[in-house]
């Protein structure tokens, strides 16, 4: 009987022990749950906040850049805020936005400055606060504060040169310039939205210098090409002038002033070509020519003027498809946004960063529908 009781007691103890293995105290269960939730994640995942500030919030170019920035933020797991003034001319609004961004203490700021000088004080504060700044598009050229660590942008001088080479190689253009004489020189216009934007200035520089070099290789034009219109771009001819490259900058960046400047250019005698150096300049040209109908190659008032543009936008794309524009160069604004955020994340992780050239491509009515070009062309 004693043996039977001992066996029964042993079974009871084993059962209690087994039940104890399936039941942990509530405190122990909670501890394990928290440990699982605390599994290490990449430092960027949901932890860092980046603020992107463009030159103009509604501009289609920057809307495409925002999309690239948003994709990079999703890929890298950072929180993203986008902002920008209502127009590039609203410098004071952007200054306020940058100041407000610094006060929010983000991990990094991505910036395309309307007026770099106006932002010097704010950038100094960003540096003092340990907030890295990454430029995109024109970035912040000549930043004296050292706050801007790198910029994701097009090599704008090379891109402007690309436009010039395509124009100079066009047989119809060469025919016109080779007919130029000292008594009747031809004019090539270049319309810059402003002279302070680093990106626009660089592409104008690339365009006028490259075009002068290309033209002076043609028979009879050695030394006969001048660059004028603005002190910043002034190169006299070394022989009697046959070709004048004239740069025009409107008094303000308002669309009305840009359109007025474009109209003045089209009134120039012996105008054979015009380069519009950014989307707003392109829009000014299109407005000045009755929605580009005056550029129709058969019936247009300015049918003999070859117009080349920069960037994209629906109106420019339509003008190229219709043959009203000779062609254009597209920047990869999507990649600007993407690469700028990528640089910002690297900077917040104390990794070394350097400028990134996001590239540019020539397009015209022959290749505008090609897949590798169409992906760059925002509406």
Secondary structure as GFF3:
##gff-version 3
##sequence-region A 1 379
A	DSSP	alpha_helix	2	22	.	.	.	ID=ss1
A	DSSP	alpha_helix	26	37	.	.	.	ID=ss2
A	DSSP	beta_strand	49	54	.	.	.	ID=ss3
A	DSSP	alpha_helix	60	76	.	.	.	ID=ss4
A	DSSP	beta_strand	79	84	.	.	.	ID=ss5
A	DSSP	alpha_helix	91	103	.	.	.	ID=ss6
A	DSSP	beta_strand	108	111	.	.	.	ID=ss7
A	DSSP	three_ten_helix	116	119	.	.	.	ID=ss8
A	DSSP	alpha_helix	120	128	.	.	.	ID=ss9
A	DSSP	beta_strand	132	136	.	.	.	ID=ss10
A	DSSP	beta_strand	148	153	.	.	.	ID=ss11
A	DSSP	alpha_helix	156	168	.	.	.	ID=ss12
A	DSSP	alpha_helix	171	178	.	.	.	ID=ss13
A	DSSP	beta_strand	186	192	.	.	.	ID=ss14
A	DSSP	alpha_helix	198	215	.	.	.	ID=ss15
A	DSSP	beta_strand	225	230	.	.	.	ID=ss16
A	DSSP	beta_strand	233	235	.	.	.	ID=ss17
A	DSSP	beta_strand	243	249	.	.	.	ID=ss18
A	DSSP	alpha_helix	255	266	.	.	.	ID=ss19
A	DSSP	beta_strand	271	276	.	.	.	ID=ss20
A	DSSP	alpha_helix	279	288	.	.	.	ID=ss21
A	DSSP	three_ten_helix	293	295	.	.	.	ID=ss22
A	DSSP	beta_strand	306	310	.	.	.	ID=ss23
A	DSSP	alpha_helix	314	321	.	.	.	ID=ss24
A	DSSP	beta_strand	327	331	.	.	.	ID=ss25
A	DSSP	alpha_helix	333	348	.	.	.	ID=ss26
A	DSSP	beta_strand	356	357	.	.	.	ID=ss27
A	DSSP	beta_strand	360	363	.	.	.	ID=ss28
A	DSSP	alpha_helix	371	374	.	.	.	ID=ss29
###
